[in-house]
Amino acid sequence: DFAFVVGVDVPAADVVAAAQGADKVLIDEVRVFDEFVGGSLGEGRKSLAITVRLQPRDKTLTDDEIDAVGKAVVDKVTAATGGTLRG
């Protein structure tokens, strides 16, 4: 699961599409499970939380392979939306 802080004008579909594009072979599904606006995020910002399901076809993934996909998801969403990973 990942949570990104993005502008309120960024559609959730853009976050989902960017995450799916991180690895079209291993990523089976991406869906939004939470949206939060306000609080400490600041004016004009929202948090979108997504879950990413991996479905390897031919082997069990190593921790390093899973970490690499996670990094790719963060990099793609950041580049596509200007968002940041919520800490």
Solvent accessible surface area in square Angstrom, and as a share of the most:
residue,aa,sasa,rsa
1,D,120,0.62
2,F,41,0.17
3,A,27,0.21
4,F,0,0.00
5,V,20,0.11
6,V,1,0.00
7,G,13,0.12
8,V,74,0.43
9,D,122,0.63
10,V,22,0.12
11,P,69,0.43
12,A,33,0.25
13,A,71,0.55
14,D,68,0.35
15,V,0,0.00
16,V,28,0.16
17,A,61,0.47
18,A,14,0.11
19,A,0,0.00
20,Q,77,0.34
21,G,24,0.23
22,A,18,0.14
23,D,38,0.20
24,K,168,0.71
25,V,104,0.60
26,L,30,0.15
27,I,16,0.08
28,D,61,0.32
29,E,64,0.29
30,V,10,0.06
31,R,125,0.46
32,V,51,0.29
33,F,102,0.42
34,D,73,0.38
35,E,98,0.44
36,F,82,0.34
37,V,90,0.52
38,G,27,0.26
39,G,70,0.67
40,S,112,0.72
41,L,27,0.14
42,G,39,0.37
43,E,176,0.79
44,G,36,0.35
45,R,76,0.28
46,K,16,0.07
47,S,4,0.03
48,L,0,0.00
49,A,10,0.07
50,I,0,0.00
51,T,30,0.17
52,V,26,0.15
53,R,127,0.46
54,L,43,0.21
55,Q,79,0.35
56,P,39,0.24
57,R,162,0.59
58,D,126,0.65
59,K,111,0.47
60,T,123,0.71
61,L,25,0.12
62,T,74,0.43
63,D,112,0.58
64,D,113,0.59
65,E,53,0.24
66,I,78,0.40
67,D,95,0.49
68,A,62,0.48
69,V,11,0.06
70,G,17,0.17
71,K,128,0.54
72,A,32,0.24
73,V,0,0.00
74,V,32,0.19
75,D,68,0.35
76,K,95,0.40
77,V,0,0.00
78,T,56,0.32
79,A,90,0.70
80,A,68,0.53
81,T,23,0.13
82,G,57,0.55
83,G,0,0.00
84,T,77,0.45
85,L,87,0.43
86,R,98,0.36
87,G,120,1.15
